[in-house]
Amino acid sequence: MTTFVLIPGAWHGAWCWERVIPLLAAAGHRALAPELHGMGADQARAAEATLAGWVEQIGAALQTEPAPVVLVGHSRGGAVISEVAERWPERVAGLVYVAALLLPDGTSVRDTLANAAGAASVDIARHDDGTCTIAAADVGPALYNTTPPDWTARAIDRLGPEPRGVLRSPVRVTAERFGRVPRHYVECRQDRTIPLATQRAMQAAWPCATVATLDCDHSPFYSAPEALAATLLDLAGRPAP
């Protein structure tokens, strides 16, 4: 049995994994979706959230697990799982980047997305408390362009503010610690937020043990949950490199 720990991307909460968790559980695995401090149901505290705080939060949770886990990060969640693996590589059996930011040392989410050629243009409102929100009209075209309309509407209703400081924080990773944890990448071919070319450029900088390609948008947890779950289960069944 594999324990998957699922980390959502910007503006999202643990709710975004609701279509994937039952599929992993039905196959006999554990799937945990911790709510990052200040996100999802805790979004009233979004302005207080930091990347370092999230890394500590997930790291503390891993200490209570009886065996190393597979960390799955979507989008901005990739920055979180990278730093967790850097701090506690012995507690991580593998890293799975789902259309996620697989960043070189010293770079931030904002740095990478600012240079993502071909990404959809979105209206992001910056608030005085240090958070930002994405315009509802841009959510579908940018994040959910192959997702059924009812699931897109469900996501729009649940998105919350994102702490801008997290997006500006450079990731700190080394080949000696983070680099020794097996990495896997799940590409999304129709991604308009992190275009496929950007996903592949990140993989070139940090090569991955396996790469799977899904023909969907940036949000496979809603647009292609069965394919995403099958990919995660396939990875869980592979021997360690």
C-alpha angles and dihedrals in degrees: 000000000000124000112217119197109200121206119190129217134244118320090006132108134202087281091081092075094057094110094046103045096065091051093053091045092050088057091056101262134118119244120189124187109188116197107240111231109270096014135099110350089006096052094122085079096046093119090061096053123110135179090241091052092052091049090052091047094053093040091055090050091053091056089065094054117098093222139018114285137215109247114211118193128187121204108313087012087076090073090054097050092046093057093043089055090048092054099039110018091157090063095052121078093183146343123230118193111200105196081319140153107266095183133192117236113284097019128111137213090252092051092054099042092048088062098041103122114212097020118145116262112246135185109235119185116213115211131207092243091065098260132111136207133201120235111256091229090060098048096082098044094044106034108016107032095138097033120109110260095244092056091045090054090049090054094047090054091053105041115114140186121299121216106242092208089067091056091051097046115107116232116236115210135150134200090234096060114012089029094062094059113092111253129205129183130208108200123204110211098200096043112143096180101053101016119217092253090057092047090053094046089057091049090052090057093046107023115214129220091231136009125200124189123211121192096227146090130280092284110059092161086076103020099043109009095153093051092046093049091047090052092050091048091050090053091048090056096052121097115246113270 
